Amino acid sequence: MTTAERRLPTATLPQRAPTRPRVETRPTVGRTVWGRRFARRLAVTDLVMIAAAGIGVHLAGFSGRSVERYGVGVGPVAMTVLFAAAWFAALSFTGTRRPLAIGFGPAEYKMVIRVSLAVFGAVALMSYLAAFPVPRGYMLLMLPIGLFSLLAGRYVWRRWLQARRDFGHYQSAVLAVGSRSTVTALVRDLQKMPRAGYRVVAVCLTDRHLMDVDETLDGLPVVGGVDDVKAAVRRSGADAVAVTASAEIDPSVVRKLSWDLEDTNAGLILAPALTDIAGPRVHTQPINGLPLIHVDRPTYRGANKVVKKSFDFLGTALILVLFSVPMLLIALAVKLTSDGPVFFRQSRVGLNGSMFKMVKFRTMVVDAESQLEELKRQRLAAETGEAGNDVLFKMKDDPRITRIGKILRRLSLDELPQLFNVLTGSMSLVGPRPPLADEVAQYESDARRRLLVRPGMTGLWQVSGRSDLSWDESVRLDSYYVENWSITGDLVILWKTARVMLSSDGAY
């Protein structure tokens, strides 16, 4: 692959000390460059997918016969071409291929779905008002086939883009502005998620006077203060300036920054002091030029609770139908390969601290519980650091696990009997990890928020590292889910769970 890689200039800032931290260059492509290139690829793919769907529906005989109204005749081929052109134009003019919308998060898919539904709605309305009938079979087939094809094409290109972002390509260079603490937090958050497409290349600090001239922050060069942002953008070649929440940066400073950046082609990003809050809960309301950010309260009860319980029941019933035969085979394998019962039952803490018996396929020897304290002592003495969780005891190569148990745990198949816990209402398909009573006794106030919803068979912890996660990271992920859960989010987590089960990372 050949990419036009931008080398960051090394000119010095005006009126600064001659000795400056050097801006390190890594593979990257300016947002305006890679954005246009990638948008062209998406456009070609969108056109091919829409055309293929239209041709398929036409060849299947659902495009009907020629229709003549007001002295104008439209044949099946012409109707397919017009429809495809309108669909493609709508996707082009509504920003579905903008760099900010593509490559990460659900916004891209949501925009494609909304635009597609709007196009079909507009065609249906115009057809009715103009008494110009469009075959219903054509509409009923073209929408799902075309929309699925579009989303499939976008998904393939997203995977391609993310694979390259993992190696530092196709990222937007960012200049971070703010205090030392807020910039550090921003840098670390962006470093954790390279697929978001942002890479901080330099820093401007509001507390610049507290630092040495040549000092760096998390390995990034500190190239000035707030007054040096415009010159720093030109020097670093940044595509965007990310301003973090800081007491020294008031609205007038932000306004001046936006004016200074007008002739630099760099975008302005504001990073408010809101963390672990999902987008659907955040709403912006401008009042007299001041954008007020409203954060909706988390929803645990009412209609949302009914919707989630219905989703759990229907989803569990479907999974049980699909996995009934594999579950019988697993039960037989557990019984034939080791002494003891097929199922393992253990008391766990559920909704609002209530206790319930969680059911799993047995993957350990019968006296596994009696060996637990000895294994804890051995691990403490060895200080191997194998387990990533200080509260929840997990270890690789646990000697208590049976041969069939290793296979079941690697694929997470030992958790299938928890479907019966979901049917009885003690668990959910998606939610925080069901904790032991001993773990709950060590919870601090933030961790106790896990108990506000039913524990889940899978969750963000399952698709983000499983047993390799630290305790703090596990709490953060579960707390995020509790605060921001949605049916759409649950579907995404279930989809990712299937992929994680096949990878077996963090499963032991």
Residue, then its C-alpha position, 0 to 999 in steps of 0.5 A: m500500500t502506498t500512502a502519501e505520508r505527511r512529514l511534520p515541519t521542524a520550523t521553530l515557533p516565533q519568539r520562543a527559546p531556540t531549544r524546542p522539543r522535536v515533534e516526532t513523526r510517525p506514519t500518518v496522513g492529513r485528514t483532508v488527504w486521507g478523508r477525500r481518498f477514503a470518501r472516494r472509495l466509499a462512494v464507488t462502493d456505495l454506487v456498486m452496492i446500490a446498482a447491484a441491488g437494483i439490477g438483482v431486483h430487476l432481474a428477479g422480475f419485481s420492477g414491474r412494467s413500463v408506466e406512463r403518466y402525464g405523457v411521460g413513460v418510465g420503463p423498469v430499467a429507467m426506474t431502477v437507474l433513477f432510483a439508484a441515482a436518487w439514493f446515491a445522491a442522498l448519501s452523498f449530500t448528507g455527509t455520510r462519508r465525512p471523516l468525522a462520521i466514518g471509521f468508528g462508532p455507530a454514527e456512520y451506520k445510523m446515518v446510512i440507515r436514516v438516509s435510506l429510509a428517508v429516500f424510500g419514504a420520499v419516493a413512496l410519498m411522491s408516488y402517491l401524490a403524483a399517482f405514479p405507481v412504483p411496484r410494491g414488490y420492488m420497494l419491499l425488496m430494494l430497501p432491505i437488499g440495498l440497505f444490507s449491501l450498503l452496510a456490508g460495504r461500509y463494514v468491510w471498508r471500516r475493517w480495512l481502515q481500522a487495520r491500518r489505523d492500528f499501525g498509525h496510518y489514516q489518522s488525524a494529527v491532533l494538537a492538545v491544549g489545556s492543563r497538564s492533568t486534562v491533557t494527560a487524560l485526553v492523550r491516554d484516552l486517545q492512545k487507548m483507542p487508535r481506531a478512533g483516528y486521532r493521534v496527539v502529536a504535540v501539546c500546548l499547556t495553560d500551565r506552561h510556566l510550571m514546566d521546563v523549556d525542553e519538558t515533554l508530557d507523556g513523551l509528547p513535546v510541549v510546544g508552547g502555551v495557549d497563545d502559541v496554538k496557531a504557530a504550533v499548528r503550522r509547525s506540527g502540521a496538526d489537522a485539529v486542535a483539541v481543547t480540554a476543560s480547564a479553568e484557564i480556558d474561558p469562552s473568550v479564549v475558545r472564541k479567539l482560538s476558533w478565529d486564529l484557526e480559520d486560515t490554518n485548515a485545522g478543525l477545533i475540537l472541544a473535550p468537555a469534562l464529561t467522561d463515560i457518558a454515551g452520546p444518546r444521553v447528551h443533548t446540546q441546547p444553544i442559548n444566546g450563543l452559549p451551548l448548554i450540554h444536557v445529560d439525561r439521567p440513567t434509566y433503570r425502571g419504567a418502560n425501558k425495564v419492560v423493553k429489556k426484559s422482553f428482549d431478554f426473554l425473546g433472545t434467550a428463547l431463540i438462543l436455547v432453540l439454536f443451542s439445545v443440541p450443543m448443550l446436550l452434547i456438552a453435558l454428556a462430555v462433562k459427565l463422561t470425562s470427569d467425576g461429579p455433576v454436570f452443572f456447577r451452582q454458585s451463589r452470586v449477587g444480583l439486582n439490588g444485592s439480592m442473592f441467586k444461584m448461578v448455573k454453569f457447566r462444571t469445568m473444575v474438579v469437584d473439590a475446587e472450592s476447597q483448593l481456592e485458599e491454597l492457590k491464593r497463597q501460592r500466587l501471593a508467594a510467587e507474585t507472578g502477576e498473572a491475574g489482572n484483577d486484584v479483587l476477583f481471583k483468576m489465574k492462567d493454567d488453573p490446576r483445578i480445571t478439567r480437560i474438557g473444562k479448558i475447552l469450554r472456558r476458552l470458547s465461553l461455552d460453560e456459561l450457556p446454562q446461565l440462559f436458564n438464569v435469564l429466563t427466571g429473571s435473576m440475570s440478563l443477556v447483557g449486563p455487569r459481571p455477576p459478582l460473588a458476595d466476598e467481592v461485593a463486601q470489598y466494593e466501594s461506592d462507585a463499584r456498588r452501582r453495578l448492582l443497580v441492574r441485573p448481572g449479565m451473561t456477557g457485557l463490556w467486560q466480556v468483549s474488552g479483555r475478560s480476565d485480563l482486565s484490571w479491577d479498576e478497568s472492570v469497574r469502569l466498564d460495568s459502571y459505563y454500561v449501567e449508566n448508558w445501556s440501550i437495546t442497540g448497545d446490547l445488540v452490539i455487545l452480543w455481536k462482539t461476544a460471538r467474535v470474542m468467543l472465537s478468539s478466546d483472548g482473556a479466557y481462563 
